[in-house]
Amino acid sequence: MTSGYPINWAASTGNRRLMENPLYVKYSSSTFADILAADVKADLNGVLARAETAEICAYLSWLLRTKELLA
């Protein structure tokens, strides 16, 4: 098994640490059309750059990549 997060981001549905993260909760009930890239970037800028935050960084980065694909 490899470590890290795939570029196309994936998470298990039982991952409570991620599913209860306030940033995940903030965006997970929105459609991509309603998410503003500037808001995601601002939130990502506020995340501490450490191993424990890699998962939420991967999720926020995935949101930004998906938004760019839809532009």
Contacts in CASP RR format, 6 or more apart in sequence:
PFRMAT RR
TARGET T0000
AUTHOR 0000-0000-0000
METHOD contacts of the structure
MODEL  1
MTSGYPINWAASTGNRRLMENPLYVKYSSSTFADILAADVKADLNGVLAR
AETAEICAYLSWLLRTKELLA
4 54 0 8 1.000
4 58 0 8 1.000
5 54 0 8 1.000
5 55 0 8 1.000
5 58 0 8 1.000
7 65 0 8 1.000
8 62 0 8 1.000
9 58 0 8 1.000
9 59 0 8 1.000
9 61 0 8 1.000
9 62 0 8 1.000
11 18 0 8 1.000
11 19 0 8 1.000
11 55 0 8 1.000
11 59 0 8 1.000
13 19 0 8 1.000
15 55 0 8 1.000
17 55 0 8 1.000
18 24 0 8 1.000
18 55 0 8 1.000
18 56 0 8 1.000
18 59 0 8 1.000
19 25 0 8 1.000
19 28 0 8 1.000
21 55 0 8 1.000
21 56 0 8 1.000
23 43 0 8 1.000
23 47 0 8 1.000
23 56 0 8 1.000
23 59 0 8 1.000
23 60 0 8 1.000
24 56 0 8 1.000
24 59 0 8 1.000
26 43 0 8 1.000
27 35 0 8 1.000
27 40 0 8 1.000
27 59 0 8 1.000
27 60 0 8 1.000
27 63 0 8 1.000
32 63 0 8 1.000
32 66 0 8 1.000
32 67 0 8 1.000
32 70 0 8 1.000
33 70 0 8 1.000
35 63 0 8 1.000
35 67 0 8 1.000
37 64 0 8 1.000
37 67 0 8 1.000
37 68 0 8 1.000
40 60 0 8 1.000
40 63 0 8 1.000
40 64 0 8 1.000
40 67 0 8 1.000
41 64 0 8 1.000
43 60 0 8 1.000
44 57 0 8 1.000
44 60 0 8 1.000
44 61 0 8 1.000
44 64 0 8 1.000
47 53 0 8 1.000
47 56 0 8 1.000
47 57 0 8 1.000
47 60 0 8 1.000
END
